[in-house]
Amino acid sequence: MVAGVALYIGLFIAQGAFMISILYAAIIGSLILIGLASRLFASNEEQAKKYEMILIWCCLLTFAIYGLLFAGGVI
């Protein structure tokens, strides 16, 4: 899971470097992913599973939105 977070943060930063107009959004997205990923190391297993599912859906939705924006010519 941490590798997936690192991949998406890399994508955010790469897109932010190529398009300065989305740099702030890339930074905010990276911070959100880091915050959710840090919750995976909670001592409460049930809470960790909840945040893991939130993180998985965030990654999937981010990929889908990126694909739609790329296909639409926005990115």
ABEGO torsion letter per residue (X at the ends): XAAAAAAAAAAAAAAAAABAAAAAAAAAAAAAAAAAAAAAABABAAAAAAAAAAAAAAAAAAAAAAAAAAAAGAX
